[in-house]
Amino acid sequence: MELPYNRELELKAKFNDFITKKITGSNEDYYSKLSVGDFEEIKMTLKDIHNIITYKTTIRFIEWLSGRFPYVKDNYSIYMDQVLGTKPSDNGYDLVVTGEVSIIAEIKCNKPINNGYKFGSAQKTGIVKDLRGLLEGKSKAKSISPNTAFKFLVIYDFGEYTMRASQNLIKNLPDDLKGKIVFYEEGMLLSQDYVYLVYLK
């Protein structure tokens, strides 16, 4: 006979399974050891998860740039320090390179909604805003001109869904942005006239 649905048992099983597999490796009942206050604290801490993914993707992008721009490789520690010293959501670019070469980049870690092939409305709005910022400049980043910089929109690659959602987004961009966004392909000649989409894990 099938047992009736029990909401707490389901929540407990999911929580304990995640903690065991991803963090401790020890199969225990963590759920029962925590109070509502503890769960609230975990919830507040998890709000930083997006910032953690963005930070790690930004570091990965500096490594990616280092393999393609010798100037970035030679000044790797400077740009690492820049990322470490930048607060989340400071309204500037996620990465700025100046000197022998100028580079501006925005990092996006948007997972398509419901594991589908489209970004949600708020996600699309944010991406389009960042594309405009890369092409037109930002009021809080006046020290660099987008006209003379290589421009990158770096997207964390969640798999096939990410590529399909990006293709759908680019196909449906506002008219003034069409033709200005290019999917980066290895070895292509870069121009300051475009924003290049780069996918990284």
C-alpha positions in Angstrom: 0.0 0.0 0.0 1.3 3.4 -1.0 2.0 5.7 1.9 0.3 9.2 1.9 2.4 12.1 0.8 4.4 13.7 3.6 5.7 17.2 2.8 8.3 17.2 5.6 9.7 13.8 4.7 10.2 15.0 1.2 11.9 18.3 2.2 14.1 16.5 4.7 15.2 13.8 2.2 16.1 16.4 -0.4 18.0 18.6 2.0 19.9 15.8 3.7 20.7 14.2 0.3 22.2 17.5 -1.0 24.3 18.2 2.1 25.6 14.6 2.1 26.5 14.4 -1.6 27.8 17.9 -2.1 29.3 19.0 1.2 30.0 16.4 3.9 30.0 13.0 2.4 28.5 11.7 5.6 25.0 10.4 5.6 23.3 12.1 8.6 20.0 13.8 9.4 21.1 17.4 9.1 17.6 18.7 8.6 16.5 17.7 12.2 19.5 19.4 13.7 18.7 22.8 12.4 16.2 25.3 13.7 14.0 27.7 11.6 16.5 30.4 12.5 19.4 28.2 11.1 17.5 27.7 7.9 16.9 31.5 7.6 20.6 32.0 8.0 21.3 29.5 5.3 18.8 31.2 3.1 20.5 34.6 3.6 23.9 33.0 2.8 22.6 31.4 -0.3 21.7 34.8 -1.7 25.4 35.1 -2.4 25.5 32.0 -4.6 24.9 34.1 -7.8 27.8 36.4 -6.8 30.0 33.3 -6.2 29.3 31.9 -9.7 29.9 35.3 -11.2 33.2 35.7 -9.4 34.4 32.3 -10.4 33.4 32.8 -14.0 35.2 36.2 -14.0 38.4 34.5 -12.9 37.9 31.9 -15.6 37.5 34.7 -18.1 40.8 36.3 -17.0 42.5 33.0 -17.7 40.7 32.8 -21.1 41.9 36.3 -22.0 45.5 35.5 -20.8 45.6 32.8 -23.5 44.6 35.3 -26.2 46.1 38.7 -25.1 49.7 38.6 -24.0 49.2 42.0 -22.2 46.6 40.4 -20.0 48.9 37.4 -19.3 51.7 39.8 -18.4 49.5 41.7 -16.0 47.4 38.8 -14.7 47.9 39.6 -11.0 46.6 43.2 -11.6 43.4 42.0 -13.1 43.0 39.4 -10.4 43.3 42.1 -7.8 40.8 44.2 -9.7 38.2 41.5 -9.5 39.0 40.7 -5.8 38.5 44.4 -5.0 35.3 45.0 -6.8 32.1 44.7 -4.9 29.1 42.9 -6.5 26.8 45.1 -8.4 28.9 48.3 -8.3 27.3 49.3 -11.6 30.6 49.3 -13.5 31.9 46.6 -15.8 32.8 43.2 -14.3 36.2 43.5 -15.8 38.2 46.4 -17.3 41.6 46.1 -19.0 43.5 49.2 -19.9 47.0 49.8 -21.3 48.4 48.3 -24.5 44.9 46.8 -25.0 41.5 47.9 -23.8 38.9 45.3 -22.9 35.5 45.6 -21.1 33.4 42.6 -20.1 30.2 41.8 -18.4 29.7 38.4 -16.8 26.2 36.7 -16.9 25.3 33.6 -15.0 21.7 33.3 -16.1 20.3 29.8 -16.4 17.4 29.6 -18.9 14.1 29.3 -17.1 12.7 25.9 -16.3 15.6 24.2 -18.0 14.2 25.5 -21.3 15.6 27.2 -24.3 14.7 30.8 -23.5 15.7 33.3 -20.9 13.0 34.8 -18.6 11.8 38.4 -19.1 14.0 39.8 -16.3 17.0 37.8 -17.5 16.6 39.2 -21.1 16.2 42.7 -19.8 19.4 42.4 -17.8 21.4 41.0 -20.7 20.1 43.7 -23.2 21.0 46.3 -20.6 24.6 44.9 -20.4 24.9 44.7 -24.2 23.9 48.4 -24.4 26.4 49.3 -21.6 29.2 47.5 -23.5 28.4 49.3 -26.8 27.4 52.8 -25.4 29.4 53.0 -22.2 28.3 53.4 -18.6 28.1 56.5 -16.4 30.1 54.8 -13.6 32.8 53.7 -16.1 33.8 56.9 -17.8 37.5 56.1 -17.7 37.3 53.8 -20.7 35.6 54.4 -24.1 33.7 51.4 -25.5 34.6 52.6 -29.0 38.3 51.7 -28.5 37.8 48.6 -26.4 37.3 44.9 -27.2 33.9 44.0 -25.7 32.8 40.7 -24.3 29.6 39.4 -22.8 30.7 36.2 -21.0 27.9 33.7 -20.3 28.3 30.9 -17.9 27.6 27.7 -19.9 24.9 25.7 -18.3 24.9 23.4 -21.3 22.8 23.1 -24.5 20.1 25.2 -22.9 22.4 28.2 -22.6 23.4 28.2 -26.2 19.8 27.8 -27.5 18.5 30.5 -25.2 21.3 32.9 -26.3 20.5 32.2 -30.0 16.9 32.9 -29.3 17.8 36.1 -27.5 20.1 37.4 -30.3 17.5 36.6 -32.9 15.0 38.8 -31.0 17.2 41.7 -30.1 16.0 45.3 -30.5 16.7 46.5 -34.0 19.4 48.9 -32.9 21.5 46.1 -31.4 21.1 43.6 -34.3 24.3 42.9 -36.2 26.5 44.2 -33.3 26.6 41.0 -31.3 28.8 38.1 -32.5 29.2 34.5 -31.1 32.9 34.1 -30.5 34.7 31.4 -32.5 38.2 30.3 -31.7 40.8 32.0 -33.9 38.5 34.7 -35.3 39.8 38.2 -35.9 38.5 40.5 -33.2 37.1 44.0 -33.8 36.1 46.8 -31.4 32.9 47.3 -33.4 31.2 44.2 -31.9 30.3 42.6 -28.6 31.5 39.0 -28.6 29.6 36.3 -26.7 31.9 33.9 -24.9 30.7 30.7 -23.1 32.7 29.5 -20.2 32.3 26.9 -17.4 
